[in-house]
Amino acid sequence: MKERLEGSFFDEISTYEDKGLRAYQLHHKLDIYKLWKETNSILLQMPTGTGKTRLFVSMINDFKRYHEQHQTDINVLIVTHRKELVDQIKSELYQNYGIKSTLITADNKTSHIRPLPVCVASIQTLQRRLEAHWNNYPFDFLIIDEAHHTKAATYLKIVNAFSYAKLLGVTATPYRLNGEGFTKEFSRLIVSPSVKRYIEAGWLSNYDYYSIREDNELYKGLDTIPLDKYGEYESKPLWNYISRDGIRAEVVGSYLKYAKGLKGIVYTVNKQHNKQLCKEFNECGIRAYDIDSDTCAEDRKRIVEQFRAGRIDIICNVDIFTEGFDCPDVEVIQLARPTKSLGLYLQQVGRGLRIAPGKRKVLFLDNVGLHNTFGFPASKRMWRKHYQGSEIEPRSRFVSKEPGEPFELEERQVAIEEGLEEIKLIESTGINKLIDESKTDFQADTDRRIKLIVESIFETNQKQYQDYIVDYSEEHLTFSAAMTEDLVNPCMEIEAVCDDEECLDKAARRGFKPVVRRGAIAYESYADAEDYIREKKKMVFDRFKYELSKAREQDYQELDQFNAGQLKAFFIRHYGPDHPMSRKLAAFCRHGYKELKWSGIIRLWNVVKEECETPQEDIVSANEPEEKSMGDEETKVSNKKLRDNAAQLRKMMRLGEINRGSRILSLQYGQGEIVDLNGLSIKARFNSGEIVLTVGRDFVEVLEQ
């Protein structure tokens, strides 16, 4: 195909129309075709949110049209570094042009067998399978998404393996923290107009930018943090500096002050920081979830879908949504992670710049002063110098002073509000009070909602007791029970009182009780009056439990909005620490089940029932923090338990001591039975269905056979 990938080929496909492209995308596409007649490798810079993926899938459609007209095979390989991006590219190809593709991913073991003309690969999987299946495969085009990663050894291995293919790299940020350029990998660079120009033309969102001053103590203190060999802040000293309570309060408080109710993404330092901030958002009534590298693909997908649907306000993340994440109606980007990387800064703020129907502008809350290092999101950049690896003066804030743009953008014909290129200062005044008020309001609202459900359950317990125990009619027998304020088992047994023992003896002699023999129901005589009473008590109690379960079903569903920690705090505040439910829920929290929802609590109720007898001094008050900050000794012990548990399970799996049919106990799902083992995954069947658990992330105990 090499001979055909010269002038005439590119001249012809340059004439193909694609009315779905924006004018600037078409401009870039034609530039690429023109330069490919002169060179083999091109790097395209386009800002986040301007449609890089849409552009290169349009090019692939051009290749497909050429193939259909000339009956000539053209093979294309697209490489990216995340499964989500692989799926996104596959979707863009099919939805826009009906182009099917072969995915080279870990879960597709047969991708090398009769692959389609278009392959979309995860870089990790492709480089592992390169020698065995893909070396010297006749790809005509190699497209690298997020091409600022191309300097990595895994990418260079792929580029060298397919050096005969035409190469296109696309990125919003052709930049490396260590200052390396890209001239060895890409012989030409195409630069797009600045973010500011895209905003002015209506193709990216306008914004308001809040940050701290350059003389702010937090920002100045960053100079004391050592840098690693790449020039980024060392993670542990950065975490020690940023983990202070006051700094976390500024993050949550500034959201409450400037952006409450808006859909936002928060960028954090590490997993501990991520979970802490998420917890504090939730304590203020903000629906927040945390995502990091430990979040399984299914949970990540579910959280993102709920976020897009508006059922989640905030997602706190650690290096997950820096590239490829597409949710145009994001209204807030909050920067809580200091960085020395211009690329990371622009990738993060770029998540908020996409336009969406009804979206007026995006709000940037820069709690760590990145603006003081890198300037505004819309500032013009020195991409050619970064591409060449030229040294740049840090005091320039990486902002270009050169006039003009590569070309003029066609206006989108929308009204642009004022606000661009203005800095608004984050004021700390009143933030702590605002946080306290939000926490108090949220706690009061939570207690009000729980109280309605709890009182309804207690009322149902009493009504079912009256209907199916007290009012039960049996000759010469009356039934009663000691009722307690318990959401699960309001009474453990019932009592029966006889007012005529002679009549009762006659009833026992005349009556028969049902028994099961060899799988069939039979009847036998009562042994005596005591046997008669025992059977009647069992019958009445079983009927009571059955009717009670049905009557509480709706209340139980509503109670599933709350976790053990919230329920425990409610009962301690409203019923005191000695109340049975306070003790039982405190036992769940001590065992690490604080975040477990009510349905999970029910499944594990009997597993921790012995803990309900814990002495009063062990019960934590409603307002006393029962968990120390992440990273302290208590958390280290918890993490050690998880690691020890994982090591034990791996050993048992290796020795074959865990098999299909083995009984296990999960902290979250209760007792279950293993139905499949695959690597470090355990698929088990629980009452709620089949669940996949990951060794080292989910705490699982193997029960004695």
Secondary structure as GFF3:
##gff-version 3
##sequence-region A 1 705
A	DSSP	three_ten_helix	2	4	.	.	.	ID=ss1
A	DSSP	alpha_helix	7	13	.	.	.	ID=ss2
A	DSSP	alpha_helix	23	36	.	.	.	ID=ss3
A	DSSP	beta_strand	41	45	.	.	.	ID=ss4
A	DSSP	alpha_helix	52	70	.	.	.	ID=ss5
A	DSSP	beta_strand	76	80	.	.	.	ID=ss6
A	DSSP	alpha_helix	83	97	.	.	.	ID=ss7
A	DSSP	beta_strand	102	104	.	.	.	ID=ss8
A	DSSP	beta_strand	118	122	.	.	.	ID=ss9
A	DSSP	alpha_helix	123	129	.	.	.	ID=ss10
A	DSSP	pi_helix	130	134	.	.	.	ID=ss11
A	DSSP	beta_strand	141	145	.	.	.	ID=ss12
A	DSSP	three_ten_helix	147	149	.	.	.	ID=ss13
A	DSSP	alpha_helix	153	161	.	.	.	ID=ss14
A	DSSP	beta_strand	166	171	.	.	.	ID=ss15
A	DSSP	beta_strand	188	191	.	.	.	ID=ss16
A	DSSP	alpha_helix	195	200	.	.	.	ID=ss17
A	DSSP	beta_strand	207	211	.	.	.	ID=ss18
A	DSSP	alpha_helix	217	221	.	.	.	ID=ss19
A	DSSP	three_ten_helix	222	224	.	.	.	ID=ss20
A	DSSP	alpha_helix	235	242	.	.	.	ID=ss21
A	DSSP	alpha_helix	245	258	.	.	.	ID=ss22
A	DSSP	beta_strand	264	267	.	.	.	ID=ss23
A	DSSP	alpha_helix	271	283	.	.	.	ID=ss24
A	DSSP	beta_strand	288	291	.	.	.	ID=ss25
A	DSSP	alpha_helix	297	308	.	.	.	ID=ss26
A	DSSP	beta_strand	314	317	.	.	.	ID=ss27
A	DSSP	beta_strand	332	335	.	.	.	ID=ss28
A	DSSP	alpha_helix	342	350	.	.	.	ID=ss29
A	DSSP	beta_strand	362	366	.	.	.	ID=ss30
A	DSSP	alpha_helix	371	374	.	.	.	ID=ss31
A	DSSP	alpha_helix	383	388	.	.	.	ID=ss32
A	DSSP	three_ten_helix	394	396	.	.	.	ID=ss33
A	DSSP	beta_strand	423	425	.	.	.	ID=ss34
A	DSSP	alpha_helix	431	465	.	.	.	ID=ss35
A	DSSP	pi_helix	466	470	.	.	.	ID=ss36
A	DSSP	beta_strand	477	481	.	.	.	ID=ss37
A	DSSP	beta_strand	494	498	.	.	.	ID=ss38
A	DSSP	alpha_helix	501	510	.	.	.	ID=ss39
A	DSSP	beta_strand	512	517	.	.	.	ID=ss40
A	DSSP	beta_strand	520	525	.	.	.	ID=ss41
A	DSSP	alpha_helix	529	551	.	.	.	ID=ss42
A	DSSP	alpha_helix	553	559	.	.	.	ID=ss43
A	DSSP	alpha_helix	564	575	.	.	.	ID=ss44
A	DSSP	alpha_helix	580	590	.	.	.	ID=ss45
A	DSSP	alpha_helix	598	603	.	.	.	ID=ss46
A	DSSP	three_ten_helix	609	613	.	.	.	ID=ss47
A	DSSP	three_ten_helix	616	618	.	.	.	ID=ss48
A	DSSP	alpha_helix	633	654	.	.	.	ID=ss49
A	DSSP	beta_strand	663	666	.	.	.	ID=ss50
A	DSSP	beta_strand	670	678	.	.	.	ID=ss51
A	DSSP	beta_strand	681	686	.	.	.	ID=ss52
A	DSSP	beta_strand	689	694	.	.	.	ID=ss53
A	DSSP	beta_strand	700	702	.	.	.	ID=ss54
###
